[in-house]
Amino acid sequence: MSEVYEKLMRCLESVRKHTDFCPEVALVLGSGLGDYADSIQVEAEISYSEIGEFPVSTVPGHDGRFIFGYVNKVPVVCMKGRVHYYEGYPISDVVLPVRLMKLMGAKTLFLTNASGGVNPDFKAGDLMLIRDHIACFVPSPLMGPNEETLGVRFPDMSEVYDKDLQDIIRDCAKEAGISLREGVYLQLTGPAYESPAEVRMVSRLGADAVGMSTAVEAVAANHMGMKICGISCVCNPAAGLSPTPLSHEEVQEAANKTAPLFKKLVTAAITRMGQDVK
């Protein structure tokens, strides 16, 4: 077994000392969206620091704990705060939480994030359904020895974001009267925000929104055979598209304002996903 896999199994063993909860859906909450965890019927909580060898979130707005419980009777595990590559962790640690949630039992991964809008039609506060992604300048989490028990050496990437799950999110948004953008999300390394020239590059590559997470998590989850969907909260126009400098406080403020709509859409979508599984 590889060192990465052995560490993953030790983390799983550590979690199982706290809870044997078996989730169906794994939910990752991005910057400013952590309050969604307050709406979950909580069965157990584990701080990342309580899990031996587990990477710990260091970014404001990322609380750093697993929440186990139910969203309208659907068993979920929620990451209240994620780990980023720019925090100095190896890429295998960045995706360790997603792999761990799959080993806990989750079959579906629901990714969320805060992003900068690259598409000129997008405005602060928009929610964007992620149809596809681009990983740019971040290393692949699949580099190194392949652990066949997790997935194949060369996984197909033609449909990372499940079309059926996309349809569920679209339907739920329509029923709730929530405006939903759609597009391609591009992950850069961070932690510096993009320069105007980099935003122009990103736009020419085909991205509609840009951020510092998500794509590598989706790659790792796809490798393990999870069904994946994602929503990005567009918190500001990217650099060069707005006259004001970018700040993390601005991102959190925009996410907080959008939180009620986000909460409504995610709850409806997870509920529908649970019904479809049953």
C-alpha positions as CSV (number, residue, x, y, z in Angstrom):
1,M,0.0,0.0,0.0
2,S,1.2,3.6,-0.7
3,E,2.0,6.0,2.1
4,V,-1.0,8.2,0.9
5,Y,-3.4,5.2,1.2
6,E,-2.0,4.1,4.6
7,K,-2.5,7.7,6.0
8,L,-6.0,7.7,4.6
9,M,-6.8,4.5,6.4
10,R,-5.4,5.7,9.7
11,C,-7.6,8.8,9.4
12,L,-10.6,6.6,8.8
13,E,-9.8,4.5,11.8
14,S,-9.5,7.7,13.9
15,V,-12.9,8.9,12.7
16,R,-14.6,5.6,13.5
17,K,-13.4,6.0,17.1
18,H,-15.8,9.0,17.2
19,T,-18.7,7.9,15.1
20,D,-19.9,5.0,12.8
21,F,-22.3,7.4,11.0
22,C,-22.7,6.3,7.3
23,P,-23.5,9.3,5.0
24,E,-25.0,9.1,1.5
25,V,-24.0,12.7,0.5
26,A,-20.8,14.5,1.2
27,L,-21.1,18.3,1.2
28,V,-18.1,20.7,1.1
29,L,-18.8,24.2,2.3
30,G,-16.7,27.0,0.8
31,S,-15.8,30.5,2.1
32,G,-18.7,32.3,3.8
33,L,-21.0,29.3,3.4
34,G,-20.2,27.4,6.6
35,D,-23.4,28.6,8.3
36,Y,-25.3,26.0,6.2
37,A,-24.1,23.4,8.7
38,D,-26.4,25.1,11.3
39,S,-29.4,23.8,9.4
40,I,-28.4,20.1,9.6
41,Q,-29.9,17.8,12.2
42,V,-26.6,17.0,13.8
43,E,-25.8,13.5,15.1
44,A,-22.0,14.0,15.6
45,E,-19.2,16.5,15.1
46,I,-15.5,16.0,14.8
47,S,-12.9,18.8,14.7
48,Y,-10.2,18.1,12.1
49,S,-7.7,18.5,14.9
50,E,-9.2,15.5,16.6
51,I,-8.3,13.2,13.6
52,G,-4.7,12.0,13.7
53,E,-2.6,13.3,10.8
54,F,-5.5,15.2,9.3
55,P,-4.8,18.6,7.6
56,V,-6.3,21.5,9.5
57,S,-8.0,24.5,7.9
58,T,-6.2,27.8,8.5
59,V,-8.4,30.2,6.5
60,P,-11.0,32.6,8.1
61,G,-14.5,31.4,7.3
62,H,-13.4,27.8,7.3
63,D,-14.3,26.4,10.8
64,G,-12.5,23.1,10.3
65,R,-14.8,20.3,11.4
66,F,-16.9,17.4,10.0
67,I,-20.6,17.6,10.8
68,F,-22.6,14.3,10.6
69,G,-26.4,14.4,10.4
70,Y,-29.5,14.7,8.3
71,V,-30.9,17.1,5.7
72,N,-34.6,16.2,5.5
73,K,-33.8,12.5,6.5
74,V,-30.9,12.3,4.0
75,P,-27.7,11.2,5.8
76,V,-24.9,13.7,5.1
77,V,-21.4,14.4,6.2
78,C,-20.6,18.1,5.9
79,M,-17.1,19.6,5.7
80,K,-17.4,22.9,7.5
81,G,-14.3,24.4,6.0
82,R,-11.9,22.8,3.4
83,V,-8.2,22.6,3.1
84,H,-6.4,24.5,0.3
85,Y,-3.2,23.9,-1.7
86,Y,-2.0,27.4,-0.9
87,E,-2.0,26.6,2.8
88,G,1.2,24.7,2.2
89,Y,-0.3,21.1,2.3
90,P,0.7,18.5,-0.3
91,I,-2.0,18.0,-2.9
92,S,-2.6,14.5,-1.4
93,D,-3.6,16.1,1.9
94,V,-5.8,18.6,0.1
95,V,-8.0,15.8,-1.3
96,L,-7.7,13.5,1.7
97,P,-11.0,14.8,3.2
98,V,-12.9,14.0,0.1
99,R,-11.4,10.5,-0.2
100,L,-12.1,10.0,3.5
101,M,-15.8,10.9,3.1
102,K,-16.1,8.4,0.3
103,L,-14.6,5.7,2.5
104,M,-17.1,6.7,5.2
105,G,-19.9,5.7,2.8
106,A,-20.7,8.8,0.8
107,K,-21.6,8.1,-2.9
108,T,-22.4,11.7,-3.9
109,L,-20.1,14.7,-3.5
110,F,-21.7,18.1,-3.5
111,L,-19.0,20.8,-3.9
112,T,-19.5,24.5,-3.2
113,N,-17.1,27.4,-3.3
114,A,-16.8,31.2,-3.5
115,S,-15.4,32.5,-6.8
116,G,-14.6,35.5,-8.9
117,G,-16.8,36.1,-11.9
118,V,-15.0,36.0,-15.2
119,N,-18.0,35.9,-17.4
120,P,-19.0,39.6,-17.9
121,D,-22.7,38.7,-17.6
122,F,-22.1,37.5,-14.0
123,K,-22.6,39.8,-11.0
124,A,-21.8,39.5,-7.3
125,G,-24.2,37.2,-5.5
126,D,-24.9,35.0,-8.5
127,L,-25.0,31.2,-8.0
128,M,-23.4,29.2,-10.8
129,L,-24.0,25.5,-11.5
130,I,-20.6,24.0,-12.3
131,R,-20.8,22.1,-15.6
132,D,-17.1,21.4,-16.0
133,H,-13.8,22.6,-14.6
134,I,-10.2,23.5,-15.5
135,A,-7.3,22.8,-13.1
136,C,-4.6,25.3,-13.9
137,F,-1.1,25.3,-12.3
138,V,-2.3,23.0,-9.6
139,P,-0.8,19.5,-9.5
140,S,-3.0,16.5,-10.1
141,P,-3.9,14.6,-6.9
142,L,-3.5,11.4,-8.9
143,M,0.3,11.8,-9.4
144,G,2.5,9.2,-7.8
145,P,1.8,5.4,-7.3
146,N,-1.9,4.6,-8.1
147,E,-3.8,2.8,-5.4
148,E,-6.0,0.4,-7.3
149,T,-8.4,0.0,-4.4
150,L,-9.3,3.7,-4.8
151,G,-9.6,3.9,-8.6
152,V,-8.0,3.1,-12.0
153,R,-4.6,4.5,-13.1
154,F,-6.1,6.6,-16.0
155,P,-9.7,7.7,-15.0
156,D,-12.0,9.1,-17.7
157,M,-12.8,12.8,-17.2
158,S,-15.4,13.4,-19.9
159,E,-18.3,13.7,-17.4
160,V,-16.9,14.7,-14.0
161,Y,-20.1,16.6,-13.0
162,D,-23.0,14.2,-13.1
163,K,-25.7,15.3,-15.6
164,D,-28.6,13.8,-13.5
165,L,-27.4,15.8,-10.5
166,Q,-27.2,18.9,-12.6
167,D,-30.8,18.4,-13.7
168,I,-31.8,18.0,-10.1
169,I,-30.2,21.3,-9.1
170,R,-31.7,23.1,-12.2
171,D,-35.2,21.8,-11.3
172,C,-34.9,22.8,-7.7
173,A,-33.7,26.3,-8.6
174,K,-36.6,26.7,-11.0
175,E,-39.1,25.5,-8.5
176,A,-37.7,27.8,-5.8
177,G,-37.6,30.8,-8.2
178,I,-33.8,31.0,-7.8
179,S,-31.8,32.4,-10.7
180,L,-29.0,30.0,-11.6
181,R,-26.1,30.7,-13.8
182,E,-24.1,27.8,-15.4
183,G,-20.5,27.6,-16.5
184,V,-17.0,26.4,-16.2
185,Y,-15.0,26.8,-13.0
186,L,-11.2,27.2,-13.1
187,Q,-8.9,26.6,-10.1
188,L,-5.7,28.4,-9.7
189,T,-3.3,28.0,-6.8
190,G,-3.9,31.2,-4.9
191,P,-3.5,32.7,-2.3
192,A,-3.0,35.9,-4.2
193,Y,-6.0,37.0,-6.3
194,E,-5.6,36.9,-10.0
195,S,-4.0,39.7,-11.9
196,P,-6.1,41.4,-14.7
197,A,-3.8,39.7,-17.2
198,E,-4.4,36.3,-15.6
199,V,-8.2,36.9,-15.7
200,R,-7.9,37.6,-19.4
201,M,-6.0,34.3,-19.8
202,V,-8.6,32.5,-17.8
203,S,-11.4,33.9,-19.9
204,R,-9.7,32.8,-23.1
205,L,-9.3,29.3,-21.7
206,G,-13.1,29.2,-21.4
207,A,-13.7,29.8,-17.7
208,D,-16.8,31.6,-16.4
209,A,-15.6,31.8,-12.7
210,V,-12.2,31.4,-11.0
211,G,-11.2,30.3,-7.5
212,M,-8.6,28.4,-5.4
213,S,-10.3,25.1,-4.7
214,T,-12.7,22.4,-6.0
215,A,-11.2,21.1,-9.2
216,V,-8.6,18.9,-7.5
217,E,-11.3,17.6,-5.1
218,A,-13.5,16.7,-8.0
219,V,-10.6,14.9,-9.7
220,A,-10.0,12.7,-6.6
221,A,-13.7,12.0,-6.2
222,N,-14.1,11.1,-9.8
223,H,-11.2,8.7,-9.5
224,M,-13.0,6.9,-6.7
225,G,-16.3,6.7,-8.6
226,M,-18.3,9.3,-6.8
227,K,-21.2,11.2,-8.4
228,I,-20.3,14.9,-8.3
229,C,-22.1,18.2,-8.5
230,G,-21.1,21.7,-7.6
231,I,-22.4,25.2,-7.1
232,S,-20.2,28.3,-7.1
233,C,-21.2,31.5,-5.3
234,V,-19.9,34.4,-7.5
235,C,-18.8,36.9,-4.8
236,N,-17.1,39.6,-7.0
237,P,-16.1,40.4,-10.5
238,A,-12.5,39.1,-11.0
239,A,-9.6,41.5,-11.2
240,G,-9.8,44.0,-14.0
241,L,-13.5,43.7,-14.3
242,S,-14.2,45.9,-11.2
243,P,-12.7,49.3,-10.2
244,T,-12.3,48.1,-6.5
245,P,-9.5,46.0,-5.1
246,L,-10.4,42.4,-4.1
247,S,-10.4,41.2,-0.5
248,H,-11.4,38.1,1.5
249,E,-13.8,40.2,3.5
250,E,-15.6,41.2,0.4
251,V,-15.9,37.5,-0.6
252,Q,-17.3,36.5,2.8
253,E,-19.7,39.4,2.8
254,A,-21.1,38.5,-0.6
255,A,-21.4,34.9,0.3
256,N,-23.2,35.8,3.5
257,K,-25.8,37.8,1.6
258,T,-26.4,34.9,-0.8
259,A,-26.5,32.4,2.0
260,P,-30.3,32.2,2.3
261,L,-30.8,31.3,-1.4
262,F,-27.8,29.0,-1.3
263,K,-29.2,27.2,1.8
264,K,-32.6,26.8,0.1
265,L,-31.2,25.4,-3.1
266,V,-28.8,23.0,-1.5
267,T,-31.4,21.7,0.9
268,A,-33.9,21.1,-1.9
269,A,-31.3,19.4,-4.1
270,I,-29.9,17.1,-1.4
271,T,-33.5,16.1,-0.4
272,R,-34.2,15.3,-4.1
273,M,-31.0,13.3,-4.4
274,G,-31.9,11.3,-1.3
275,Q,-35.3,10.5,-2.8
276,D,-33.8,9.4,-6.1
277,V,-31.4,7.1,-4.3
278,K,-34.2,5.5,-2.4
